[in-house]
Amino acid sequence: MTEPVRFEAEEVTPKESGRGIIKEAGPFIASVERLMIRVRSAKLKDHTQMIDNLQAWIDRAMNGGIDVLRDGEQILSTLNANVDEMIQSRTMLRRIVFPMAGLTLLAGALAALTVTVSGLEALFLSTPLEIVFAAVIFGIAGSSFAVLLRTVTMQFAYTEKVALFMVGIARPLVGGVLALAVFALFGAGIISLPLISDQETTTRVAFLAGVGGSGIFAGQLALFAFAFGAGIAESYLTPRVSQGVARVADRISSATR
């Protein structure tokens, strides 16, 4: 881990009032306090030393021991790097294990539902339920693929175990909902492709027929491919939707103050 930033102590001319120092150091202190919250939220076993180090910088700023106007940005940049490196190195295992645990639980639930649905001859909007369910599963599979890629490449910034676990469950389910929307768009004819529109006379995919089976229609398989793509698109849409909602909430909050 990068060594904590250290600056040589300088002789600082005392101000007439301590209030001036505190006001000047206010933004710097607030930024360091946010770093302390990040460290505490990560729930690391050995975070005491980093907390003490951050508190020492707050004390120095409040006592006028550093020139926050001149050195504050550089100090904050180094402290941010130190905190990021510590959290990433200490939470590497949980950022892999807990999303995978969520994905495993979801896969088990889907397997049980698949067995249940395959034995039913029910219809959903005049469509065999198993076809609708298959489209949703492909959407979940696409989103799970994106979650898996982000997990193994350590792209998730979450450090809370419950949040990481829910990533493996909730985000694939969002992908399944998007796949259902794609299924509805094709079914309603809003999006139309000849291969998908014709589900009766198009070529069956023989290698999926199995023993004694006739195989799946190529149009259905194409629809499932689009559902899988919708699941992957979840990884692009979800962060941007959340950012948009946050911006709208900030504007509403500012307007109502």
C-alpha positions in Angstrom: 0.0 0.0 0.0 1.2 3.5 -0.8 2.9 5.1 2.2 0.7 7.7 4.0 1.4 11.2 2.7 3.7 13.3 4.9 4.6 16.9 4.6 7.3 18.8 6.5 5.8 20.9 9.2 6.0 24.6 8.4 5.9 27.5 10.6 2.4 29.0 10.3 1.7 32.5 11.4 -1.2 32.3 13.9 -4.3 34.1 12.9 -6.0 36.5 15.1 -8.9 34.1 15.7 -9.2 30.3 15.5 -12.4 30.8 13.6 -10.5 32.0 10.6 -8.4 28.8 10.5 -11.5 26.5 10.9 -13.4 28.4 8.2 -10.5 28.2 5.8 -10.0 24.5 6.5 -13.7 23.6 6.4 -13.8 22.1 2.9 -10.6 20.1 3.5 -12.0 18.8 6.8 -15.3 17.8 5.2 -13.4 15.9 2.5 -11.3 14.0 5.0 -14.4 13.2 7.1 -16.0 11.7 3.9 -12.9 9.5 3.6 -13.3 8.4 7.2 -16.9 7.4 6.4 -15.8 5.4 3.4 -13.3 3.5 5.6 -15.8 2.8 8.3 -18.5 1.7 5.7 -16.0 -0.8 4.2 -16.0 -2.6 7.6 -12.4 -3.6 7.5 -10.8 -5.4 10.4 -7.7 -3.3 10.4 -9.0 0.1 9.5 -8.1 1.8 12.9 -4.6 3.0 11.7 -6.1 4.7 8.7 -8.9 6.3 10.7 -6.3 7.6 13.2 -4.2 8.9 10.3 -7.1 10.8 8.8 -8.1 12.2 12.2 -4.6 13.5 12.6 -4.9 15.4 9.3 -8.2 16.9 10.6 -6.5 18.0 13.8 -3.6 19.6 12.0 -5.9 21.5 9.7 -8.0 22.8 12.6 -4.8 23.8 14.5 -3.3 25.6 11.5 -0.5 23.1 11.2 -0.9 22.9 7.4 -1.6 25.5 4.7 -4.9 24.0 3.3 -5.1 26.6 0.6 -1.7 25.7 -0.8 -1.4 22.0 0.0 -4.9 20.9 0.6 -5.6 19.5 -2.9 -2.3 17.6 -3.0 -2.9 16.1 0.5 -6.5 15.1 -0.4 -5.3 13.5 -3.6 -2.8 11.3 -1.8 -5.2 10.4 1.0 -7.8 9.4 -1.6 -5.3 7.2 -3.3 -4.3 5.6 0.1 -7.9 4.9 1.0 -8.8 3.5 -2.4 -5.8 1.2 -2.3 -6.5 0.0 1.2 -10.2 -0.7 0.6 -9.5 -2.4 -2.8 -6.8 -4.7 -1.4 -8.8 -5.6 1.8 -12.1 -6.3 0.0 -10.9 -8.2 -3.0 -12.2 -11.6 -1.8 -15.7 -10.3 -0.8 -16.1 -8.5 -4.1 -15.8 -11.8 -5.9 -17.4 -14.2 -3.4 -20.6 -12.4 -2.6 -21.8 -11.5 -6.2 -21.1 -15.1 -7.1 -23.1 -16.3 -4.1 -26.0 -14.1 -5.3 -25.7 -15.5 -8.9 -25.6 -19.1 -7.5 -28.7 -18.6 -5.4 -30.5 -17.1 -8.4 -29.5 -19.9 -10.7 -30.8 -22.5 -8.2 -34.1 -20.7 -8.0 -34.4 -20.5 -11.8 -33.6 -24.2 -12.1 -36.4 -25.0 -9.7 -38.8 -22.7 -11.6 -37.8 -24.2 -15.0 -38.6 -27.7 -13.8 -42.0 -26.4 -12.6 -42.9 -24.5 -15.7 -41.8 -27.3 -18.1 -44.4 -29.5 -16.7 -47.2 -27.1 -17.2 -49.2 -26.4 -20.4 -50.2 -22.9 -19.4 -50.5 -19.9 -21.7 -49.4 -16.4 -21.1 -51.3 -13.9 -23.4 -52.0 -16.9 -25.7 -48.3 -17.8 -25.8 -46.9 -21.0 -24.2 -45.6 -20.0 -20.8 -42.4 -21.9 -21.2 -41.5 -19.7 -24.2 -42.1 -16.5 -22.2 -40.1 -17.9 -19.3 -37.3 -19.0 -21.7 -37.0 -15.4 -22.9 -36.8 -14.1 -19.4 -34.1 -16.7 -18.5 -32.0 -15.6 -21.5 -32.3 -12.0 -20.3 -31.2 -13.1 -16.8 -28.4 -15.0 -18.4 -27.2 -12.0 -20.4 -27.2 -9.7 -17.3 -25.5 -12.5 -15.2 -22.8 -12.6 -17.9 -22.3 -8.8 -17.5 -22.2 -9.1 -13.6 -19.8 -12.0 -13.9 -17.4 -10.0 -16.1 -17.5 -7.0 -13.8 -17.0 -9.3 -10.8 -13.9 -11.1 -12.1 -12.4 -7.8 -13.4 -13.1 -6.1 -10.0 -15.2 -3.3 -11.4 -17.7 -3.1 -8.6 -17.0 -0.3 -6.2 -19.3 -1.7 -3.5 -17.7 -3.0 -0.4 -20.7 -3.9 1.8 -21.3 -7.6 1.7 -25.1 -7.4 1.5 -24.9 -4.9 -1.4 -22.5 -7.2 -3.3 -24.8 -10.2 -2.7 -27.8 -8.2 -3.9 -25.8 -7.3 -7.1 -25.7 -10.9 -8.0 -29.5 -11.3 -7.6 -31.1 -8.0 -8.4 -29.3 -6.9 -11.5 -29.9 -10.2 -13.4 -33.6 -9.9 -12.5 -33.6 -6.4 -14.1 -32.1 -8.0 -17.2 -35.0 -10.5 -17.2 -37.5 -7.7 -17.1 -35.8 -6.0 -20.0 -35.9 -9.3 -21.9 -39.6 -9.5 -21.2 -40.0 -6.0 -22.6 -38.1 -7.0 -25.8 -40.4 -10.1 -26.0 -43.4 -7.8 -25.8 -42.1 -5.4 -28.4 -41.5 -8.2 -30.9 -44.9 -9.8 -30.0 -46.8 -6.6 -30.5 -45.1 -6.0 -33.9 -43.5 -2.7 -32.8 -40.2 -4.3 -33.7 -40.5 -6.7 -36.6 -38.1 -9.1 -38.2 -39.2 -11.7 -40.7 -37.3 -14.5 -38.9 -38.9 -13.8 -35.6 -42.3 -12.9 -36.8 -42.8 -16.3 -38.5 -42.8 -18.8 -35.7 -44.4 -21.6 -37.6 -42.8 -22.2 -41.0 -39.2 -21.1 -40.3 -36.5 -23.8 -40.1 -36.2 -25.7 -36.9 -32.7 -25.9 -35.4 -32.0 -29.6 -35.7 -29.0 -29.8 -33.3 -31.3 -28.7 -30.5 -33.9 -31.4 -31.2 -32.5 -34.0 -28.9 -33.6 -37.6 -29.1 -37.0 -37.9 -30.6 -37.6 -34.1 -30.7 -38.3 -31.8 -33.6 -36.0 -28.9 -32.5 -36.7 -25.3 -31.7 -37.8 -22.8 -34.4 -35.0 -20.6 -35.6 -37.2 -17.6 -35.1 -37.6 -18.5 -31.4 -33.9 -18.9 -31.0 -33.3 -15.5 -32.6 -35.8 -14.0 -30.1 -33.9 -15.6 -27.3 -30.7 -14.1 -28.7 -32.2 -10.6 -28.5 -33.4 -11.3 -25.0 -29.8 -12.2 -24.1 -28.6 -8.9 -25.6 -31.3 -7.1 -23.6 -29.8 -8.7 -20.4 -26.3 -7.5 -21.3 -27.7 -4.0 -22.0 -28.8 -3.9 -18.4 -25.2 -3.3 -17.3 -25.2 -0.1 -19.5 -28.7 1.2 -18.6 -28.8 0.7 -14.8 -25.9 2.9 -13.9 -27.1 5.7 -16.2 -30.7 5.5 -15.0 -29.5 5.7 -11.3 -27.3 8.7 -12.2 -30.2 10.4 -13.9 -32.5 9.8 -10.9 -29.9 11.1 -8.5 -29.6 14.3 -10.6 -33.3 14.8 -10.7 -33.5 14.2 -6.9 -30.8 16.8 -6.4 -32.6 19.4 -8.5 -35.9 18.8 -6.7 -34.1 19.0 -3.3 -32.4 22.3 -4.4 -35.7 23.7 -5.6 -37.6 22.9 -2.4 -35.0 24.4 0.0 
